[in-house]
Amino acid sequence: MRPKLLNQMQIDEMMSSLPHWQIDDKRRTISTALKFSDFKQAFAFMTEIAIYAESIDHHPDWSNSYHRLHISLTTHDLKGLTILDEQLASAISDAALRYHADYVATR
């Protein structure tokens, strides 16, 4: 089943449950940035998230530099946010806690 774009109330509710995520001005993406203890931890985290993302067929836009990771989510084909973005962001936030990652200012 194809997801539907979230309405403003749903976006606001989603953002209240994701305190370390920021939304862009156009409400088309959400993003966060993480810092890990080292590259090995960052890569292990990315591997775990990649496996989960593949299982729900929804993939992050991300970049990694040593122990830092910047993540941006959107549902590209709908040009906005859907429940898939909320699910993936929640999984990322849960994993970040398990990996003891620090949230850092986004670019």
PyRosetta script that sets phi, psi and omega in degrees:
from pyrosetta import init, pose_from_sequence

init()
pose = pose_from_sequence("MRPKLLNQMQIDEMMSSLPHWQIDDKRRTISTALKFSDFKQAFAFMTEIAIYAESIDHHPDWSNSYHRLHISLTTHDLKGLTILDEQLASAISDAALRYHADYVATR")
pose.set_psi(1, 131.4)
pose.set_omega(1, -179.6)
pose.set_phi(2, -75.4)
pose.set_psi(2, 131.0)
pose.set_omega(2, 179.8)
pose.set_phi(3, -71.1)
pose.set_psi(3, 158.9)
pose.set_omega(3, 177.2)
pose.set_phi(4, -107.8)
pose.set_psi(4, 152.8)
pose.set_omega(4, 175.9)
pose.set_phi(5, -61.2)
pose.set_psi(5, 141.9)
pose.set_omega(5, 176.1)
pose.set_phi(6, -74.1)
pose.set_psi(6, 144.1)
pose.set_omega(6, 174.2)
pose.set_phi(7, -84.8)
pose.set_psi(7, 174.9)
pose.set_omega(7, -175.0)
pose.set_phi(8, -59.8)
pose.set_psi(8, -40.7)
pose.set_omega(8, 179.4)
pose.set_phi(9, -64.3)
pose.set_psi(9, -41.3)
pose.set_omega(9, 178.2)
pose.set_phi(10, -65.9)
pose.set_psi(10, -38.8)
pose.set_omega(10, 177.4)
pose.set_phi(11, -64.0)
pose.set_psi(11, -45.3)
pose.set_omega(11, 179.4)
pose.set_phi(12, -60.9)
pose.set_psi(12, -41.9)
pose.set_omega(12, 178.8)
pose.set_phi(13, -65.0)
pose.set_psi(13, -43.8)
pose.set_omega(13, 178.3)
pose.set_phi(14, -59.4)
pose.set_psi(14, -46.5)
pose.set_omega(14, -176.9)
pose.set_phi(15, -66.2)
pose.set_psi(15, -30.7)
pose.set_omega(15, 178.2)
pose.set_phi(16, -69.3)
pose.set_psi(16, -23.0)
pose.set_omega(16, 178.5)
pose.set_phi(17, -93.7)
pose.set_psi(17, -2.1)
pose.set_omega(17, -179.6)
pose.set_phi(18, -126.6)
pose.set_psi(18, 72.6)
pose.set_omega(18, -171.7)
pose.set_phi(19, -64.4)
pose.set_psi(19, -20.2)
pose.set_omega(19, -177.6)
pose.set_phi(20, -99.9)
pose.set_psi(20, 13.9)
pose.set_omega(20, 179.6)
pose.set_phi(21, -111.7)
pose.set_psi(21, 147.4)
pose.set_omega(21, 177.0)
pose.set_phi(22, -116.6)
pose.set_psi(22, 150.6)
pose.set_omega(22, 177.8)
pose.set_phi(23, -110.7)
pose.set_psi(23, 143.8)
pose.set_omega(23, 179.6)
pose.set_phi(24, -75.9)
pose.set_psi(24, 168.1)
pose.set_omega(24, -176.4)
pose.set_phi(25, -61.2)
pose.set_psi(25, -31.4)
pose.set_omega(25, -177.0)
pose.set_phi(26, -90.2)
pose.set_psi(26, -0.1)
pose.set_omega(26, 179.6)
pose.set_phi(27, 60.2)
pose.set_psi(27, 37.2)
pose.set_omega(27, 179.5)
pose.set_phi(28, -109.2)
pose.set_psi(28, -17.6)
pose.set_omega(28, 178.7)
pose.set_phi(29, -140.9)
pose.set_psi(29, 156.7)
pose.set_omega(29, 168.6)
pose.set_phi(30, -122.9)
pose.set_psi(30, 149.6)
pose.set_omega(30, -177.1)
pose.set_phi(31, -147.0)
pose.set_psi(31, 160.0)
pose.set_omega(31, 174.8)
pose.set_phi(32, -152.6)
pose.set_psi(32, 166.0)
pose.set_omega(32, 176.8)
pose.set_phi(33, -137.5)
pose.set_psi(33, 139.8)
pose.set_omega(33, -176.0)
pose.set_phi(34, -127.7)
pose.set_psi(34, 151.3)
pose.set_omega(34, 175.0)
pose.set_phi(35, -126.0)
pose.set_psi(35, 128.8)
pose.set_omega(35, -179.4)
pose.set_phi(36, -107.8)
pose.set_psi(36, 171.5)
pose.set_omega(36, -178.5)
pose.set_phi(37, -67.1)
pose.set_psi(37, -30.3)
pose.set_omega(37, 179.4)
pose.set_phi(38, -164.1)
pose.set_psi(38, 179.5)
pose.set_omega(38, -178.6)
pose.set_phi(39, -63.6)
pose.set_psi(39, -39.6)
pose.set_omega(39, -178.9)
pose.set_phi(40, -58.8)
pose.set_psi(40, -43.6)
pose.set_omega(40, 177.9)
pose.set_phi(41, -65.2)
pose.set_psi(41, -43.6)
pose.set_omega(41, 179.4)
pose.set_phi(42, -60.8)
pose.set_psi(42, -43.6)
pose.set_omega(42, -178.4)
pose.set_phi(43, -68.5)
pose.set_psi(43, -39.3)
pose.set_omega(43, 177.0)
pose.set_phi(44, -61.8)
pose.set_psi(44, -42.4)
pose.set_omega(44, 177.2)
pose.set_phi(45, -60.3)
pose.set_psi(45, -48.5)
pose.set_omega(45, -179.2)
pose.set_phi(46, -60.9)
pose.set_psi(46, -38.8)
pose.set_omega(46, 178.9)
pose.set_phi(47, -63.3)
pose.set_psi(47, -45.8)
pose.set_omega(47, 178.5)
pose.set_phi(48, -60.2)
pose.set_psi(48, -45.5)
pose.set_omega(48, -179.1)
pose.set_phi(49, -67.9)
pose.set_psi(49, -37.0)
pose.set_omega(49, 178.7)
pose.set_phi(50, -61.4)
pose.set_psi(50, -41.4)
pose.set_omega(50, 178.9)
pose.set_phi(51, -64.5)
pose.set_psi(51, -43.8)
pose.set_omega(51, 177.9)
pose.set_phi(52, -64.9)
pose.set_psi(52, -45.1)
pose.set_omega(52, -179.0)
pose.set_phi(53, -59.0)
pose.set_psi(53, -41.0)
pose.set_omega(53, 178.7)
pose.set_phi(54, -64.5)
pose.set_psi(54, -37.1)
pose.set_omega(54, -178.5)
pose.set_phi(55, -66.6)
pose.set_psi(55, -27.6)
pose.set_omega(55, 177.7)
pose.set_phi(56, -103.9)
pose.set_psi(56, 4.0)
pose.set_omega(56, 179.9)
pose.set_phi(57, 53.9)
pose.set_psi(57, 47.9)
pose.set_omega(57, 178.3)
pose.set_phi(58, -146.0)
pose.set_psi(58, 122.1)
pose.set_omega(58, -166.5)
pose.set_phi(59, -120.2)
pose.set_psi(59, 139.3)
pose.set_omega(59, -179.2)
pose.set_phi(60, -79.1)
pose.set_psi(60, 155.5)
pose.set_omega(60, 163.8)
pose.set_phi(61, -94.8)
pose.set_psi(61, 122.1)
pose.set_omega(61, -177.8)
pose.set_phi(62, -148.6)
pose.set_psi(62, 158.8)
pose.set_omega(62, 174.6)
pose.set_phi(63, -138.3)
pose.set_psi(63, 145.0)
pose.set_omega(63, -176.3)
pose.set_phi(64, -126.8)
pose.set_psi(64, 134.2)
pose.set_omega(64, 172.4)
pose.set_phi(65, -135.0)
pose.set_psi(65, 107.7)
pose.set_omega(65, -176.2)
pose.set_phi(66, 52.9)
pose.set_psi(66, -101.5)
pose.set_omega(66, -175.9)
pose.set_phi(67, -108.1)
pose.set_psi(67, 10.7)
pose.set_omega(67, 179.6)
pose.set_phi(68, -111.1)
pose.set_psi(68, 145.4)
pose.set_omega(68, -178.5)
pose.set_phi(69, -139.4)
pose.set_psi(69, 126.5)
pose.set_omega(69, 174.8)
pose.set_phi(70, -108.8)
pose.set_psi(70, 130.4)
pose.set_omega(70, -175.8)
pose.set_phi(71, -126.1)
pose.set_psi(71, 134.6)
pose.set_omega(71, 176.0)
pose.set_phi(72, -130.8)
pose.set_psi(72, 137.6)
pose.set_omega(72, -179.0)
pose.set_phi(73, -125.6)
pose.set_psi(73, 140.9)
pose.set_omega(73, 171.8)
pose.set_phi(74, -163.2)
pose.set_psi(74, 161.5)
pose.set_omega(74, 172.6)
pose.set_phi(75, -98.1)
pose.set_psi(75, 98.3)
pose.set_omega(75, -169.6)
pose.set_phi(76, -56.6)
pose.set_psi(76, -45.5)
pose.set_omega(76, -175.3)
pose.set_phi(77, -67.9)
pose.set_psi(77, -21.3)
pose.set_omega(77, 177.1)
pose.set_phi(78, -102.5)
pose.set_psi(78, -5.5)
pose.set_omega(78, 179.2)
pose.set_phi(79, 56.2)
pose.set_psi(79, 47.2)
pose.set_omega(79, 179.7)
pose.set_phi(80, -179.9)
pose.set_psi(80, -167.4)
pose.set_omega(80, -175.0)
pose.set_phi(81, -98.5)
pose.set_psi(81, 137.9)
pose.set_omega(81, 178.6)
pose.set_phi(82, -132.1)
pose.set_psi(82, 178.8)
pose.set_omega(82, 177.7)
pose.set_phi(83, -59.5)
pose.set_psi(83, -28.0)
pose.set_omega(83, 177.8)
pose.set_phi(84, -62.9)
pose.set_psi(84, -38.8)
pose.set_omega(84, 177.6)
pose.set_phi(85, -65.4)
pose.set_psi(85, -41.4)
pose.set_omega(85, 178.2)
pose.set_phi(86, -63.8)
pose.set_psi(86, -43.9)
pose.set_omega(86, 179.8)
pose.set_phi(87, -62.9)
pose.set_psi(87, -45.4)
pose.set_omega(87, -178.5)
pose.set_phi(88, -68.5)
pose.set_psi(88, -41.6)
pose.set_omega(88, 177.7)
pose.set_phi(89, -61.6)
pose.set_psi(89, -40.4)
pose.set_omega(89, 178.7)
pose.set_phi(90, -64.7)
pose.set_psi(90, -43.9)
pose.set_omega(90, 177.9)
pose.set_phi(91, -62.9)
pose.set_psi(91, -39.9)
pose.set_omega(91, 178.1)
pose.set_phi(92, -64.1)
pose.set_psi(92, -44.9)
pose.set_omega(92, 179.8)
pose.set_phi(93, -63.2)
pose.set_psi(93, -41.3)
pose.set_omega(93, 177.9)
pose.set_phi(94, -63.3)
pose.set_psi(94, -44.4)
pose.set_omega(94, 179.7)
pose.set_phi(95, -66.4)
pose.set_psi(95, -38.3)
pose.set_omega(95, 178.8)
pose.set_phi(96, -59.2)
pose.set_psi(96, -38.3)
pose.set_omega(96, 177.4)
pose.set_phi(97, -64.3)
pose.set_psi(97, -45.9)
pose.set_omega(97, 179.4)
pose.set_phi(98, -63.6)
pose.set_psi(98, -34.1)
pose.set_omega(98, -179.5)
pose.set_phi(99, -86.6)
pose.set_psi(99, -0.2)
pose.set_omega(99, -178.9)
pose.set_phi(100, 56.8)
pose.set_psi(100, 39.3)
pose.set_omega(100, 178.3)
pose.set_phi(101, -77.1)
pose.set_psi(101, 149.5)
pose.set_omega(101, 174.4)
pose.set_phi(102, -100.1)
pose.set_psi(102, 139.2)
pose.set_omega(102, 173.6)
pose.set_phi(103, -82.6)
pose.set_psi(103, 137.4)
pose.set_omega(103, -179.7)
pose.set_phi(104, -126.8)
pose.set_psi(104, 163.4)
pose.set_omega(104, -179.9)
pose.set_phi(105, -60.4)
pose.set_psi(105, 137.9)
pose.set_omega(105, 178.3)
pose.set_phi(106, -79.2)
pose.set_psi(106, 163.8)
pose.set_omega(106, -178.8)
pose.set_phi(107, -67.7)
pose.dump_pdb("model.pdb")
